[in-house]
């Protein structure tokens, strides 16, 4: 096996067997969507964290990725992905907060097109490198202020926000299509954040609280 392929597939604590064990744990925690679980199983999370933390990649925990940011807990990634698939597979998904790129990679195995905005240029450079190495070609990325979303090519059939605002920026709500669903953690205090599912209807927005979560704060501007 070529060295590059070995790194992608993983060995020992980063092997396919480790990913399969993670899928079993996620299923026990209530994740049921088979396509989401398949995407988790095929995506090498150890490539999205620092090499020194690769042995912990398939624990069901958030891990630091630098710049005060984290790669989300696999259960939360699976839950958010499963939620936006509730009404079927969306054609275009907007992600605010590329981070390590892991959430976008999970989505890319399921939906036709992912548009991802990241405010921290260093994280975006690394994420783009990972997408290229893994030959993931349906993720479009942009260095920008997530508050403004990605005005073109709006609207989006689903929006995932991977940091917690105190209140959801209006441009993001406006970029969601009618019938589309947004999944977002809300609240600046990390101990009392709510993960919300927001469905846009012809009459407005219907909000459902899924569970309490802990995300890094949503920041405006570029870094």
C-alpha positions in Angstrom: 0.0 0.0 0.0 1.4 3.5 -0.9 2.4 5.7 2.0 -0.2 8.4 1.1 -3.0 5.9 1.0 -1.9 4.4 4.3 -2.1 7.8 5.9 -5.6 8.3 4.5 -6.8 4.9 5.6 -5.1 5.0 9.0 -3.6 2.3 11.1 -4.2 1.2 14.7 -6.2 3.9 16.5 -6.8 5.8 13.2 -7.8 2.7 11.2 -11.1 1.9 9.5 -11.9 -0.3 12.5 -11.7 2.7 14.7 -14.1 4.6 12.5 -16.5 1.6 12.5 -16.4 1.6 16.3 -17.3 5.3 16.3 -20.3 4.6 14.1 -21.5 1.9 16.5 -21.3 4.5 19.4 -23.1 7.1 17.4 -25.9 4.6 16.5 -26.2 3.8 20.2 -26.6 7.5 21.0 -29.5 7.8 18.6 -28.1 8.6 15.1 -30.2 6.6 12.7 -29.7 8.1 9.2 -27.7 5.4 7.3 -26.2 7.8 4.8 -24.8 10.0 7.7 -23.3 7.0 9.4 -21.8 5.8 6.1 -20.2 9.2 5.6 -18.8 9.2 9.1 -17.4 5.7 8.4 -15.6 6.7 5.2 -14.2 10.1 6.4 -10.7 9.9 8.0 -11.2 12.3 10.9 -7.6 11.8 11.9 -6.6 13.9 8.9 -8.6 16.8 10.2 -6.8 17.1 13.5 -3.1 17.8 14.5 -1.0 14.7 14.1 -0.2 14.7 17.8 -4.0 14.2 18.5 -4.6 11.7 15.7 -4.8 8.8 18.2 -7.9 10.6 19.8 -9.6 11.3 16.4 -12.2 8.6 16.8 -13.2 9.4 20.4 -16.6 11.1 20.6 -15.1 14.4 21.8 -14.4 17.9 20.4 -10.7 18.5 19.9 -8.6 21.7 19.5 -7.5 22.7 16.0 -5.7 25.9 16.9 -6.7 29.6 16.7 -9.0 29.0 19.7 -11.3 26.8 17.6 -12.3 23.1 17.8 -13.3 20.2 15.6 -16.8 19.3 16.8 -17.7 16.2 18.6 -18.6 13.5 16.0 -22.1 13.0 17.6 -22.9 16.7 17.1 -21.6 16.6 13.5 -23.8 13.6 12.9 -26.8 15.1 14.6 -26.5 18.4 12.7 -26.1 16.6 9.4 -29.0 14.2 10.2 -31.2 17.2 11.1 -30.8 19.0 7.7 -31.6 15.8 5.9 -35.0 15.5 7.7 -36.8 16.8 4.6 -34.7 15.0 2.1 -31.3 15.6 0.6 -30.7 19.4 0.1 -29.2 20.4 -3.2 -27.0 23.2 -1.8 -25.8 23.6 1.7 -24.2 26.7 3.2 -21.8 26.1 6.1 -20.7 29.0 8.3 -17.4 28.1 9.9 -15.3 25.7 7.9 -12.8 25.1 10.7 -10.9 21.9 10.1 -13.2 21.1 7.2 -14.5 17.9 8.8 -18.2 18.9 8.8 -18.0 20.0 5.2 -16.3 16.7 4.2 -19.1 14.7 5.9 -21.7 16.8 4.0 -19.8 16.5 0.7 -20.3 12.7 0.7 -24.1 13.2 0.9 -25.2 16.5 -0.9 -24.4 17.8 -4.4 -22.8 21.1 -3.3 -21.4 22.6 -0.1 -20.5 26.3 0.2 -18.4 27.0 3.3 -17.2 30.3 4.7 -14.3 30.7 7.2 -13.1 33.9 8.8 -9.7 32.6 9.8 -7.5 32.3 6.8 -5.0 29.8 8.3 -7.8 27.3 9.0 -9.2 27.7 5.5 -5.8 27.0 3.9 -5.5 23.8 5.8 -9.0 22.7 5.1 -8.6 23.3 1.4 -5.4 21.2 1.4 -7.3 18.4 3.1 -10.2 18.5 0.6 -7.6 18.3 -2.3 -5.8 15.4 -0.7 -9.0 13.5 -0.3 -10.2 14.4 -3.8 -13.4 16.1 -2.5 -14.4 18.4 -5.4 -17.9 19.6 -4.5 -16.9 22.0 -1.6 -16.6 25.7 -2.5 -14.8 27.7 0.1 -14.4 31.4 0.8 -12.5 33.5 3.3 -15.0 35.9 4.6 -17.2 37.3 7.4 -19.8 34.6 8.2 -22.2 37.2 9.4 -22.9 38.0 5.7 -23.1 34.4 4.6 -22.5 33.8 0.9 -25.0 36.1 -0.9 -24.4 34.3 -4.3 -25.5 31.7 -5.2 -28.3 32.0 -2.6 -30.8 30.7 -1.6 -29.5 27.6 0.1 -31.6 24.5 0.8 -29.9 24.1 4.2 -27.5 26.1 6.4 -25.3 24.8 9.1 -23.6 27.2 11.5 -20.7 25.8 13.5 -20.3 28.6 16.1 -22.8 30.1 18.5 -24.2 33.6 17.9 -26.2 35.4 20.5 -28.8 36.0 17.8 -28.9 34.6 14.3 -27.6 37.2 11.8 -30.5 38.3 9.5 -28.6 37.8 6.2 -28.2 34.1 7.0 -32.0 33.7 7.6 -32.6 35.5 4.4 -30.3 33.2 2.4 -32.3 30.1 3.5 -34.8 29.0 0.8 -38.5 28.5 1.6 -38.8 24.9 2.8 -35.1 24.9 3.8 -33.7 24.2 7.2 -31.0 25.8 9.3 -29.2 24.1 12.2 -27.5 26.5 14.6 -26.3 26.7 18.2 -27.5 29.9 19.9 -26.1 31.6 23.0 -22.8 33.1 24.0 -22.6 31.4 27.4 -21.2 27.9 26.5 -23.0 26.4 29.4 -26.5 27.3 28.2 -26.4 27.2 24.4 -29.4 25.7 22.5 -29.0 23.7 19.3 -31.9 24.9 17.2 -33.5 23.6 14.0 -35.2 26.4 12.0 -37.5 25.7 9.1 -38.3 28.5 6.7 -42.0 28.5 5.6 -44.0 30.8 3.4 -45.2 32.5 6.6 -41.9 32.8 8.4 -39.6 30.6 10.5 -40.5 27.7 12.7 -37.9 26.9 15.5 -37.4 23.7 17.4 -34.9 23.3 20.2 -33.0 20.0 19.8 -30.7 19.9 22.9 -28.1 21.9 24.8 -24.7 22.1 23.3 -21.3 23.9 23.8 -19.8 25.7 20.8 -17.2 28.4 20.4 -18.7 31.9 20.1 -19.7 33.2 16.7 -17.3 36.0 15.6 -17.7 38.6 12.9 -15.0 40.0 10.6 -12.0 38.2 9.0 -8.8 37.1 10.6 
